[in-house]
Amino acid sequence: MPITNQQIAEHPFLQGMYRDSYYPDHVVDQGRAVLLRLCERIEAEQPADLSALYTLTHAATEEFNLLEAEFDAAGSEIETVAREYIAEEFWFLATAYGFKDADIEELIATRDW
C-alpha cells in the first residue's frame, strides 16, 4: 500500500542512523520498514484518537524491540543515540498524521531499549 501522506512519503526515515557506520544499513533498513508499516497501518485504520494511535505505535515499538537482536548480531545496539533517532521518528509521524498532542514517551512506551 503506497503512503498517501506527502510529508511522510518524502521523509528520509532514520537518516542519522544511516549516516553513522555504527548502525549497519541492513538492520536500519528493517527499522525503516517498521516505520513505513506503521504509516500504512495509520492510513488504513485511521485511528480516531491518541489511544488508538498509541495501540499502533506500541505494536511497532515491539517490532523495534525484536530488532535489538539483529543489531547485536551485527555488532551494534539500540543505544542512547539510536533511541533518540527512533523516538523522533515516531513523534514525526504522529504529528504528520495530525496527532500534535502525542506524547513521545507514550508513543514508544513498550520499548526495551
C-alpha positions in Angstrom: 0.0 0.0 0.0 1.6 3.3 -1.0 1.8 6.1 1.5 -0.6 8.9 0.7 0.6 11.5 3.2 3.1 13.6 1.2 5.0 14.7 4.3 5.6 11.0 5.2 6.3 9.9 1.6 9.1 12.4 1.3 10.6 11.9 4.7 14.1 10.2 4.9 13.5 8.0 7.9 16.4 7.2 10.3 18.9 9.3 8.2 21.0 9.9 11.3 21.5 6.2 11.8 22.3 5.6 8.1 25.0 8.3 8.3 26.6 6.6 11.3 28.6 3.5 10.4 28.0 2.1 13.8 24.5 1.1 12.7 24.5 -1.5 9.9 22.4 -0.3 7.0 20.7 -3.7 6.5 19.4 -3.5 10.1 18.5 0.2 9.8 16.6 -0.8 6.7 14.5 -3.2 8.8 13.8 -0.3 11.3 12.7 1.9 8.4 10.4 -0.9 7.2 8.8 -1.0 10.7 8.1 2.8 10.5 6.7 2.5 7.0 4.4 -0.4 8.0 3.2 1.8 10.9 2.4 4.6 8.5 0.5 2.2 6.3 -1.5 1.0 9.3 -2.3 4.5 10.4 -3.5 5.3 6.9 -5.5 2.1 6.7 -7.0 2.2 10.2 -7.2 6.0 10.7 -7.1 6.0 14.5 -9.7 8.3 15.9 -7.8 9.4 19.0 -4.5 9.2 20.8 -5.4 5.9 22.5 -5.9 4.2 19.1 -2.7 5.7 17.8 -0.8 4.5 20.8 -2.0 1.0 20.2 -0.5 1.1 16.7 2.8 2.7 17.9 3.2 0.2 20.7 2.9 -2.7 18.2 5.6 -1.0 16.0 7.8 -0.4 19.1 7.5 -4.2 19.8 8.9 -4.8 16.4 11.9 -2.5 17.2 12.3 -4.5 20.4 12.8 -7.6 18.2 15.4 -5.7 16.1 17.7 -5.4 19.1 18.9 -8.9 18.5 19.6 -8.0 14.8 21.7 -5.0 15.9 23.5 -7.2 18.5 24.3 -9.8 15.8 25.8 -7.1 13.6 28.0 -5.7 16.4 25.7 -2.7 17.2 22.9 -1.9 19.5 20.0 0.4 20.1 21.8 2.7 22.5 21.2 6.3 23.5 21.7 8.0 20.2 19.6 5.3 18.3 16.9 5.7 20.9 16.7 9.4 20.2 16.6 8.9 16.4 13.9 6.3 16.7 11.8 8.2 19.2 12.0 11.4 17.0 10.7 9.4 14.0 7.7 8.1 16.0 6.9 11.7 17.0 7.4 13.0 13.5 4.9 10.5 12.0 2.4 11.1 14.8 2.4 14.9 14.2 2.4 14.3 10.4 -0.8 12.4 10.8 -2.4 15.2 12.9 -1.7 13.9 16.4 0.2 17.1 17.6 -0.6 16.3 21.2 1.0 12.9 21.1 3.4 12.2 24.0 6.8 11.0 22.6 7.3 8.7 25.6 3.9 7.2 25.3 4.4 6.6 21.6 7.2 4.2 22.5 6.1 3.2 25.9 6.6 -0.6 25.2 10.3 -0.2 24.3 13.0 -2.4 25.8 15.8 -0.1 24.5 
